[in-house]
Amino acid sequence: MTGPLTEVLDGQREADLQRAARALLKEPLLTADGPHSDAFRLVRRHAAELREWFERNVGWTLRTDAEAARLRKTPGTLTDATHAARETGRAALPFTRRRYVLLCLTLAALERGESQVALGRLAEQVVLAAADPELVATGITFTLERRDERLDLAAVVRLLLRLGVLRRVAGDEEAYVSGSGDVLYDVRRRVLAGMPAVRRGPSLIEAQDFEERLVEMTAQTALDSDELRFRAIRWKLTRVLLDNPVLYYDDLTDDELAYLTRQRGFITARISEVTGLVAEVRAEGIAMVDPLDDLTDVRMPEQGTHGHITLLLAGHLARADGPVQPAQLASLVRELAVEHGGFWSKSAREPGSETELVEQALQKLVALGLALRTERGVLPRPALARYAVGDPVVREPTRAPSAAPPGMTAKDER
């Protein structure tokens, strides 16, 4: 039977499926009693369709049970370090390499431990694991005797609390950091078991180089047929379009570019169908624009002092016809403070703050695919042209599919 009611129900089902897919892209680990419990129930309702779509189009597996939903994502670009895990709270500082090592040691200790653990006891287990000679040889050590090291452990624990791996029973992390108390947690073992998102366990990897280990942990089965090779290319392109602000043709291999030229319409249509993202195709690349403006961890433009400075530097870089040194940008910020300082925070107007302000702006521009750090300086990327004020500098693309129209603009955020 067909009719208006059927059309309404079909439209509601498609809208719910999109909401569920978007929820997993934003939070690949959802729990039944976590802050996104409504999204978890939606994912459970559409688990079969979502599992099939992600496996077929991206090569990501989706595991769901009564307690959690885990989308095991493999990024399209393994070497992109611009979207780190962040602290909770107002500061929201990105995780450093030390904190990532501490996170791995903490997960290993929890895996071997009981269903409940005190933070002090967990710290002892982490210190013991950190004494491994191979880890010490890398220059990373943990004694947790210093306050900054205890702060690092507290940040890791708070991340695991947010993800639902731990549930606080009693106490407070601040008391542990100050040395005046302890904290007790329930360990949610089913959620903990879903944390790894690799195809091969790290203990099975023989490579020593960091990049080589990443490749081996995420490698597909032997690509010994054209069908498997084309599937691997399709997965990579779809991952980049879902995860990255911009896909640049210059970043692709010849085989990847040739495949994208033939299959661009199919790939972008499939993404739009399940996520609601809209393809913006230009001469230098493709951006999947988000009309709902919430599939992003880095925003631009943004309000506040840092957002204003980033936008001003973006406009300057967009007009540059070559690499720009960070020192030049710091000098520019000092000049801009004379004109705009009345709208900035007091700390941003203090002498010597320019270097940090420039670094924060560059981190955002690089994360959004708008700029590139090189040994020669900071280079603007084509998508930055939309922030240019005045006559833009026209750069000829070095590679592009013949069907792409001229003039690249990228979405502000996703």
C-alpha positions in Angstrom: 0.0 0.0 0.0 1.2 3.5 -0.9 0.0 6.9 -0.1 0.7 10.1 1.9 1.1 8.2 5.2 3.6 5.7 3.7 5.6 8.6 2.3 5.6 10.3 5.7 6.8 7.1 7.4 9.5 6.5 4.8 10.7 10.1 5.2 10.8 9.8 8.9 12.8 6.5 8.6 15.3 8.2 6.3 15.6 11.1 8.7 16.2 8.9 11.7 18.8 6.8 9.7 20.6 10.1 8.9 20.5 11.2 12.6 21.9 7.8 13.7 24.7 7.9 11.1 25.7 11.4 12.0 25.6 10.5 15.7 28.2 7.7 15.1 30.4 10.0 13.0 30.4 12.5 15.9 30.7 10.0 18.7 31.9 6.6 17.5 31.4 5.1 21.0 27.9 5.6 22.4 26.6 4.1 25.6 23.0 3.3 26.8 23.3 5.5 29.8 25.8 8.1 28.5 25.2 11.8 27.5 24.0 10.6 24.0 21.6 7.9 25.1 18.9 9.1 22.7 21.4 8.7 19.8 22.4 5.2 21.1 18.7 4.1 21.0 18.4 5.4 17.5 21.6 3.6 16.4 20.3 0.3 17.9 17.0 0.7 16.0 18.8 1.1 12.7 21.9 -1.1 13.5 21.4 -3.5 10.6 21.2 -0.8 7.9 24.1 1.2 9.4 26.3 -1.8 9.8 25.8 -2.7 6.1 26.4 0.8 4.9 29.6 1.5 6.8 31.0 -1.9 6.0 30.2 -1.6 2.2 31.2 2.0 1.7 33.9 2.7 4.3 35.2 -0.6 5.6 34.3 0.3 9.2 32.6 -2.3 11.4 29.8 -1.4 13.8 29.2 -3.5 17.0 26.1 -2.9 19.0 24.7 -4.6 22.2 22.5 -3.5 25.0 25.2 -1.5 26.6 27.1 0.3 23.8 27.4 1.0 20.1 31.0 1.1 18.7 31.9 2.3 15.2 35.4 1.2 14.6 36.7 4.0 12.4 40.0 3.9 10.5 40.9 7.4 9.3 41.5 8.1 5.6 44.8 9.8 6.5 46.8 7.9 9.1 49.4 10.7 9.6 47.0 13.5 10.4 47.7 14.5 14.0 45.6 17.7 14.0 42.4 16.2 15.5 43.6 14.9 18.9 41.5 13.8 21.8 40.8 16.7 24.1 40.3 17.3 27.7 36.8 17.9 29.0 36.0 21.3 30.5 36.6 24.9 29.4 40.3 24.5 28.5 39.7 21.5 26.2 43.5 21.2 25.5 44.5 18.5 22.9 46.1 15.3 24.2 49.9 15.3 23.9 52.0 12.2 22.9 52.6 11.6 26.6 48.9 11.5 27.4 48.3 9.1 24.6 50.9 6.8 25.9 49.4 7.1 29.4 46.0 6.3 27.9 47.3 3.1 26.3 48.9 2.1 29.6 45.7 2.8 31.5 43.6 0.8 29.1 46.0 -2.2 29.5 45.9 -1.9 33.3 42.1 -1.9 33.2 41.9 -4.9 30.9 44.0 -6.9 33.4 42.2 -5.6 36.5 39.0 -6.2 38.4 35.5 -4.8 37.9 36.2 -2.0 40.3 39.4 0.0 40.7 40.7 3.0 42.8 42.6 5.7 41.0 45.5 5.3 43.3 45.7 1.6 42.6 45.4 2.2 38.9 48.2 4.7 39.1 50.5 2.1 40.7 49.7 -0.3 37.9 50.5 2.3 35.3 53.8 3.2 36.9 54.7 -0.4 36.9 53.9 -0.8 33.2 55.8 2.4 32.4 59.0 0.9 33.8 59.3 -1.4 30.8 62.8 -0.8 29.3 61.5 -0.4 25.8 59.2 2.4 26.8 61.9 4.0 29.0 64.3 3.9 26.0 61.9 6.2 24.1 62.4 8.9 26.7 58.9 8.7 28.1 58.7 7.9 31.8 55.9 8.1 34.4 56.4 8.2 38.2 53.2 10.1 38.9 55.1 11.8 41.8 54.8 15.2 40.2 51.5 17.2 40.1 51.7 17.6 36.3 51.9 13.8 35.8 48.9 13.3 38.1 47.0 15.9 36.1 47.8 13.9 32.9 46.4 10.7 34.5 43.3 12.6 35.7 42.8 13.9 32.1 43.0 10.3 30.8 40.5 9.1 33.4 38.1 11.9 32.6 38.2 11.0 28.9 37.4 7.4 29.8 34.5 8.6 32.0 33.1 10.6 29.1 33.4 7.6 26.8 31.6 5.4 29.3 34.6 3.0 29.9 34.6 4.0 33.6 31.8 5.0 35.9 32.6 7.1 39.0 31.4 5.5 42.3 32.9 7.8 44.9 35.6 10.5 45.2 36.9 13.2 42.9 39.9 13.4 40.6 41.0 16.8 42.0 41.4 15.2 45.4 43.8 12.6 43.9 45.8 15.3 42.0 46.2 17.3 45.2 47.1 14.2 47.2 44.2 14.6 49.6 42.0 11.7 48.5 41.2 8.9 46.1 38.5 7.9 43.6 36.6 4.6 43.1 35.4 3.5 39.6 33.3 0.8 38.1 35.0 -0.7 35.0 32.6 -1.4 32.2 34.3 -4.3 30.6 32.1 -4.6 27.6 32.7 -1.0 26.7 36.4 -1.3 27.4 36.6 -4.3 25.1 35.3 -2.2 22.2 37.9 0.5 22.5 40.5 -0.8 20.0 39.8 0.1 16.4 42.4 -1.9 14.6 42.4 -5.0 12.4 45.5 -6.5 14.0 46.4 -6.2 17.7 49.5 -4.0 18.4 51.2 -7.0 20.1 51.2 -8.8 16.7 53.0 -6.0 14.8 56.7 -6.5 14.2 57.5 -3.2 12.6 59.3 -0.7 14.9 58.7 2.6 13.0 55.6 4.4 14.2 54.1 5.1 10.8 54.8 1.5 9.7 53.1 0.1 12.8 50.0 2.3 12.0 49.9 0.9 8.4 50.2 -2.7 9.6 47.5 -2.3 12.3 45.0 -1.0 9.8 46.1 -3.0 6.7 43.4 -4.8 4.7 43.8 -8.3 3.4 46.0 -8.9 0.4 44.7 -6.8 -2.5 45.3 -9.5 -5.2 42.4 -8.6 -7.6 41.2 -5.5 -9.3 37.9 -5.7 -7.3 39.7 -5.6 -4.0 42.0 -2.8 -5.1 39.1 -0.7 -6.3 37.2 -1.4 -3.1 40.2 -0.3 -1.0 40.4 3.0 -3.0 36.7 3.6 -2.6 37.0 3.0 1.2 39.9 5.5 1.5 38.2 8.2 -0.6 35.0 7.9 1.4 36.9 8.0 4.7 38.7 11.2 3.7 35.4 12.8 2.5 33.7 11.9 5.8 36.6 12.8 8.1 38.5 15.6 6.5 37.3 19.1 5.8 38.6 19.0 2.2 39.8 16.3 -0.1 42.5 17.7 -2.4 43.3 16.0 -5.7 47.0 16.8 -5.2 47.0 14.5 -2.2 45.8 11.5 -4.2 47.8 8.9 -6.1 47.3 8.5 -9.8 45.1 5.4 -9.3 43.0 7.1 -6.6 42.5 10.2 -8.8 41.5 8.1 -11.8 39.0 6.2 -9.7 37.5 9.4 -8.2 37.2 10.9 -11.6 35.0 8.0 -12.7 33.1 7.4 -9.5 32.8 10.8 -8.0 29.1 11.1 -8.5 28.4 7.7 -7.0 30.6 8.2 -3.9 29.3 11.6 -3.0 25.7 10.6 -3.6 26.1 7.6 -1.2 27.6 9.9 1.4 24.8 12.5 1.0 22.1 9.8 1.2 23.1 8.6 4.7 24.6 11.7 6.2 22.9 14.7 4.6 26.2 16.2 3.7 26.3 18.0 0.3 29.2 17.7 -2.1 30.9 21.0 -3.1 33.1 20.1 -6.1 35.8 22.5 -7.3 38.9 22.5 -9.5 41.3 21.5 -6.7 39.2 19.1 -4.7 35.9 18.2 -3.0 34.4 19.3 0.4 31.3 17.7 1.9 29.4 20.6 3.3 27.2 20.1 6.4 24.0 22.2 6.2 23.3 21.4 9.9 26.7 22.7 10.9 27.4 20.2 13.7 29.7 17.5 12.2 32.9 19.2 13.2 35.4 19.3 16.0 37.1 22.5 14.8 35.1 25.6 13.8 35.8 28.6 11.7 34.8 31.4 11.8 34.4 31.4 15.5 33.5 34.1 18.0 36.0 35.5 20.6 39.5 36.8 20.4 41.1 33.7 19.0 38.4 33.3 16.4 38.9 36.9 15.3 42.7 36.6 15.1 42.4 33.4 13.1 40.1 35.0 10.6 42.3 38.0 10.2 45.4 35.8 9.6 43.4 33.6 7.2 42.6 36.7 5.1 46.3 37.6 5.1 47.5 34.1 4.1 44.8 33.9 1.4 46.4 36.8 -0.4 50.0 35.5 0.0 51.7 34.2 -3.2 54.2 32.1 -1.4 55.3 30.8 2.0 54.9 33.1 5.0 57.1 32.7 8.1 55.4 32.5 11.5 57.5 35.4 12.7 55.9 37.5 10.0 52.5 36.5 11.2 53.4 37.4 14.8 54.5 40.8 13.6 51.2 41.2 11.8 49.3 40.3 15.0 51.2 43.1 16.8 50.0 45.5 14.1 46.5 44.2 14.1 46.3 44.7 17.9 46.6 48.5 17.4 43.5 48.5 15.2 41.4 45.7 16.8 42.8 45.3 20.3 39.9 47.1 21.8 37.8 44.0 20.9 40.4 41.4 22.2 41.0 40.0 25.6 43.5 41.6 27.8 45.9 38.7 27.6 45.9 38.9 23.8 47.1 42.5 23.9 50.0 41.8 26.2 53.5 42.1 24.6 54.9 38.7 23.7 51.6 37.0 23.3 51.8 37.1 19.5 53.7 33.8 19.1 51.1 31.8 21.0 48.2 33.5 19.3 49.8 32.7 15.9 50.4 29.1 16.9 46.8 28.6 18.0 45.5 30.1 14.7 47.8 27.9 12.6 46.7 24.8 14.4 43.2 25.5 13.4 44.0 26.5 9.8 46.0 23.3 9.3 43.4 21.1 11.0 40.8 22.5 8.5 43.0 21.9 5.5 43.3 25.6 4.9 47.1 25.9 5.4 50.1 23.7 5.3 53.3 23.9 7.4 56.5 23.4 5.4 60.2 24.0 6.1 59.9 27.1 4.0 57.0 28.5 6.0 53.2 28.4 6.1 51.6 27.9 2.7 47.9 28.7 2.0 45.9 25.9 0.5 43.3 26.5 -2.2 40.2 26.3 0.2 41.6 29.3 2.0 40.6 31.5 -0.9 37.1 31.9 0.5 38.5 34.0 3.4 40.4 36.4 1.0 39.5 40.1 1.2 39.9 41.9 -2.0 41.1 40.4 -5.3 42.1 36.7 -4.7 45.3 35.2 -5.9 44.4 32.7 -8.7 46.5 29.6 -8.6 46.3 27.0 -11.4 45.6 23.5 -10.0 48.3 21.0 -10.8 45.8 18.1 -11.0 42.1 17.9 -11.3 39.5 15.7 -12.9 38.4 17.1 -16.3 34.8 17.4 -15.1 35.5 19.7 -12.2 34.5 23.3 -12.5 37.1 26.0 -11.7 37.5 27.9 -8.5 37.9 26.0 -5.2 36.0 26.9 -2.1 35.7 24.6 0.9 33.2 24.5 3.6 34.0 26.4 6.8 33.4 23.4 9.0 32.0 19.9 9.3 
